[in-house]
Amino acid sequence: MGDPSRRAIFERLGHGACAVGELAAELPISRPAVSQHLKVLKQAGLVTDAAVGTRRVYRLNPAGIDALCAYFTHFWSTALSAYRDEAHRQAQEGTRTATEEQP
């Protein structure tokens, strides 16, 4: 999701299923580039595709999005917990230093 074009494709698919050609027409990137981004999103489990006539139609994959949300929830919970612990440790250290410096 680090690429702006990939995020734009992901956001567009949030409004409904779309074929590669339609996505390419809506975005300032080539059809092959759209296909490459969709391949990455599919490998990550964030989109699925299905043949509809001669076209491949892509849509968001709810299971993949749920997994991504769970990952970020865990990531931020862990990161914020570590930040809180470090801030507390530094506050404790600062209190000890201030107490030790007083005559």
Secondary structure, DSSP 8 states (H G I E B T S, - for coil): --SHHHHHHHHHHTT--EEHHHHHHHSSS-HHHHHHHHHHHHHTTSEEEEEETTEEEEEE-HHHHHHHHHHHHHHHHHHHHHHHHHHHHHHHHHHHHHHHH--
